[in-house]
Amino acid sequence: MLRRADPDRESALVAGARIDVADLVATPVESWEMALRPGEDVQALGEGQFFGVTVDGGSGVLSLGDVACLPRLQELFASCDHDHNLLLGYTEHERAGFAEQERGMRESARAFLDAPGRSTAQAFAGALGESMAGEPHTRRGMRVLLRLAHAVAGTEDPGLPAPVGPGAWAADTGPWSRSLREPVSGANLVTFPAGFGGDPCPVWLGRAADGRVAALVVDTRVVDRPEA
């Protein structure tokens, strides 16, 4: 389920995700209940409260995965070199922004090389990023900027760097999700933006008539609730 956040921008919010454990046509869901961890009791909740999963405010994503791949994924993401945000990939809007940034860097690099000076150096440093703002004020910094300008102006846009580690195994599974296949166990992990991000999300289990779990739903609390 998606809700457009702003009609004038390429953006939407994922309102929920569902995993079908069974064929819901042959085995329909008869009842829903809150998913609980050991030690959690719905009787301890107040009105409007729920147990759920925590969403990290820095990433704003949720991941649903097969328990078989959990040990391997924990090992992978324990390394700071493996950023779980890579699994989300990039939107067309972001790719266009990256391309525009690359064009600006190349243009300012050529202008700096054509007329080396403090003003052109500052323009090139600004295109590279805020961290380079002080470079035009030192001889060493100017030398670094010249080397960078030659590198930028002498090469075409290589595009986005190829992902490594977990990102290399991820693939788009839809407009708003990425799927990561863990190569050791063969199990998979699906990652998607969690609504507004940073808020906990309730999880619901759908049970068939015989009590078996037939589906699982994560509610990212985007859809407006009717007032009582």
C-alpha positions as CSV (number, residue, x, y, z in Angstrom):
1,M,0.0,0.0,0.0
2,L,1.4,3.4,-0.9
3,R,0.3,6.9,-0.2
4,R,1.7,9.9,-2.2
5,A,3.4,12.3,0.2
6,D,3.5,15.2,-2.2
7,P,1.8,15.3,-5.6
8,D,4.6,17.4,-7.0
9,R,7.4,15.2,-6.1
10,E,8.5,11.6,-6.9
11,S,7.8,10.2,-3.4
12,A,5.5,7.9,-1.6
13,L,5.3,6.1,1.7
14,V,5.1,2.4,2.2
15,A,2.1,1.8,4.4
16,G,2.6,-1.8,5.1
17,A,4.2,-5.1,4.1
18,R,2.8,-8.6,4.0
19,I,4.4,-12.0,3.9
20,D,2.2,-14.9,2.8
21,V,3.2,-18.0,4.6
22,A,0.4,-20.0,2.9
23,D,-1.7,-19.8,-0.2
24,L,-4.3,-17.3,1.0
25,V,-6.8,-18.5,-1.6
26,A,-6.7,-22.1,-0.4
27,T,-6.0,-21.2,3.2
28,P,-7.6,-17.8,4.0
29,V,-6.9,-15.8,7.1
30,E,-9.7,-16.2,9.7
31,S,-8.3,-14.0,12.5
32,W,-5.6,-11.5,13.2
33,E,-3.5,-11.1,16.4
34,M,-0.6,-9.0,17.5
35,A,2.8,-10.7,17.1
36,L,4.5,-11.0,20.5
37,R,8.0,-11.8,21.7
38,P,8.6,-14.0,24.6
39,G,7.5,-12.2,27.8
40,E,5.2,-9.8,26.1
41,D,1.5,-9.7,27.1
42,V,-1.2,-7.8,25.4
43,Q,-3.1,-7.5,28.7
44,A,-0.3,-5.2,29.9
45,L,-1.0,-2.7,27.1
46,G,-3.0,0.5,27.5
47,E,-5.4,1.9,25.0
48,G,-3.7,2.7,21.7
49,Q,-0.5,0.9,22.8
50,F,1.1,-2.0,21.0
51,F,4.2,-4.2,20.9
52,G,6.1,-3.9,17.7
53,V,9.5,-3.6,15.9
54,T,11.7,-0.6,16.3
55,V,12.7,1.4,13.3
56,D,16.1,3.1,13.4
57,G,15.7,6.8,12.7
58,G,18.9,7.1,10.8
59,S,17.9,4.6,8.1
60,G,14.1,4.5,8.3
61,V,13.9,1.0,6.9
62,L,12.5,-2.3,7.9
63,S,13.7,-5.8,6.9
64,L,11.8,-9.0,6.8
65,G,13.9,-12.2,6.5
66,D,14.0,-15.9,6.7
67,V,15.4,-16.9,10.1
68,A,17.8,-19.3,8.3
69,C,19.9,-16.3,7.1
70,L,20.0,-14.4,10.3
71,P,23.4,-15.6,11.7
72,R,25.1,-14.9,8.4
73,L,23.6,-11.5,8.0
74,Q,24.4,-10.5,11.6
75,E,28.0,-11.4,10.8
76,L,28.0,-9.4,7.6
77,F,26.4,-6.2,9.0
78,A,28.7,-6.2,12.0
79,S,31.3,-4.7,9.7
80,C,31.1,-1.0,9.3
81,D,32.0,-1.5,5.6
82,H,28.6,-3.0,5.0
83,D,25.9,-0.4,5.0
84,H,22.4,-1.8,5.2
85,N,21.1,1.4,3.4
86,L,22.7,0.0,0.2
87,L,20.0,-2.5,0.0
88,L,17.4,0.2,-0.8
89,G,19.3,1.2,-3.9
90,Y,18.6,4.6,-5.5
91,T,15.5,6.2,-6.9
92,E,15.4,7.8,-10.4
93,H,15.2,11.2,-8.7
94,E,18.4,10.5,-6.7
95,R,20.2,9.2,-9.8
96,A,19.3,12.4,-11.6
97,G,20.6,14.4,-8.7
98,F,23.9,12.5,-8.7
99,A,24.2,13.0,-12.5
100,E,23.6,16.8,-12.1
101,Q,26.2,16.9,-9.3
102,E,28.8,15.2,-11.5
103,R,28.1,17.6,-14.4
104,G,28.7,20.6,-12.0
105,M,31.9,19.1,-10.8
106,R,33.2,18.6,-14.3
107,E,32.3,22.1,-15.4
108,S,33.9,23.7,-12.4
109,A,37.0,21.5,-12.8
110,R,37.4,22.7,-16.4
111,A,36.9,26.3,-15.4
112,F,39.5,26.0,-12.7
113,L,42.0,24.4,-15.1
114,D,41.4,27.0,-17.8
115,A,41.9,29.9,-15.3
116,P,43.6,28.7,-12.1
117,G,42.9,31.2,-9.3
118,R,41.3,31.6,-5.9
119,S,37.8,32.2,-7.2
120,T,37.7,29.2,-9.6
121,A,39.4,27.1,-7.0
122,Q,36.7,28.0,-4.5
123,A,33.9,27.2,-7.0
124,F,35.5,23.8,-7.7
125,A,36.0,23.1,-4.0
126,G,32.3,24.0,-3.4
127,A,31.2,21.5,-6.1
128,L,33.2,18.8,-4.4
129,G,31.6,19.4,-1.0
130,E,31.8,21.4,2.2
131,S,34.8,19.5,3.5
132,M,36.9,21.0,0.7
133,A,36.0,24.7,1.5
134,G,39.3,25.4,3.2
135,E,41.6,23.9,0.5
136,P,41.9,27.1,-1.8
137,H,43.5,29.0,1.1
138,T,46.7,26.9,1.3
139,R,49.4,26.0,-1.3
140,R,49.0,22.4,-0.5
141,G,45.2,22.6,-0.8
142,M,45.5,24.3,-4.2
143,R,47.8,21.5,-5.4
144,V,45.3,18.9,-4.2
145,L,42.5,20.7,-6.0
146,L,44.5,20.8,-9.2
147,R,45.1,17.1,-9.1
148,L,41.5,16.5,-8.4
149,A,40.4,18.8,-11.2
150,H,42.6,17.0,-13.7
151,A,41.1,13.7,-12.6
152,V,37.5,15.0,-12.8
153,A,37.9,16.8,-16.1
154,G,39.8,14.0,-17.7
155,T,37.2,11.2,-17.2
156,E,33.6,10.7,-18.1
157,D,31.0,10.0,-15.5
158,P,31.6,6.4,-14.4
159,G,28.1,6.1,-12.9
160,L,27.4,4.8,-9.5
161,P,30.1,2.6,-8.0
162,A,29.4,-1.1,-8.0
163,P,28.2,-2.3,-4.6
164,V,30.2,-4.7,-2.6
165,G,29.3,-7.2,0.1
166,P,25.6,-7.4,0.8
167,G,24.8,-4.7,-1.8
168,A,26.2,-6.9,-4.6
169,W,23.5,-9.5,-3.8
170,A,20.6,-7.2,-3.6
171,A,18.1,-6.7,-6.4
172,D,14.9,-4.7,-6.9
173,T,11.8,-6.7,-6.1
174,G,9.5,-3.8,-6.7
175,P,9.4,0.0,-6.9
176,W,9.7,0.2,-3.1
177,S,11.7,-2.8,-1.9
178,R,15.0,-4.6,-2.4
179,S,15.6,-8.3,-1.9
180,L,18.9,-9.7,-0.6
181,R,19.6,-13.4,-1.2
182,E,22.1,-14.7,1.4
183,P,24.4,-17.0,-0.6
184,V,25.3,-19.4,2.2
185,S,21.8,-20.4,3.4
186,G,19.9,-19.5,0.3
187,A,17.4,-17.6,2.4
188,N,16.4,-14.0,1.6
189,L,15.9,-10.7,3.3
190,V,13.4,-8.0,2.0
191,T,14.1,-4.4,2.9
192,F,11.7,-1.5,2.4
193,P,11.2,2.1,3.7
194,A,9.2,2.1,6.9
195,G,6.5,4.8,6.5
196,F,7.7,8.0,8.0
197,G,10.7,6.3,9.4
198,G,11.9,6.3,13.0
199,D,8.6,5.1,14.6
200,P,7.9,1.6,16.0
201,C,5.6,-0.5,13.9
202,P,3.1,-3.2,15.1
203,V,3.3,-6.6,13.5
204,W,0.2,-8.8,13.0
205,L,-0.1,-12.5,12.5
206,G,-3.0,-13.9,10.4
207,R,-4.1,-17.3,11.4
208,A,-6.0,-19.8,9.3
209,A,-9.1,-21.7,10.7
210,D,-6.8,-24.5,12.0
211,G,-4.6,-22.0,13.9
212,R,-1.7,-22.1,11.5
213,V,0.0,-18.8,10.7
214,A,-1.0,-18.0,7.1
215,A,0.4,-14.4,6.8
216,L,2.3,-11.7,8.6
217,V,1.7,-8.0,8.2
218,V,3.9,-5.0,9.3
219,D,1.8,-1.8,9.7
220,T,4.0,1.2,9.2
221,R,1.3,3.5,10.6
222,V,0.9,5.7,7.5
223,V,-2.8,5.1,6.8
224,D,-4.9,7.6,8.8
225,R,-7.0,6.0,11.5
226,P,-10.6,7.0,11.9
227,E,-11.3,8.9,15.1
228,A,-13.4,7.1,17.7
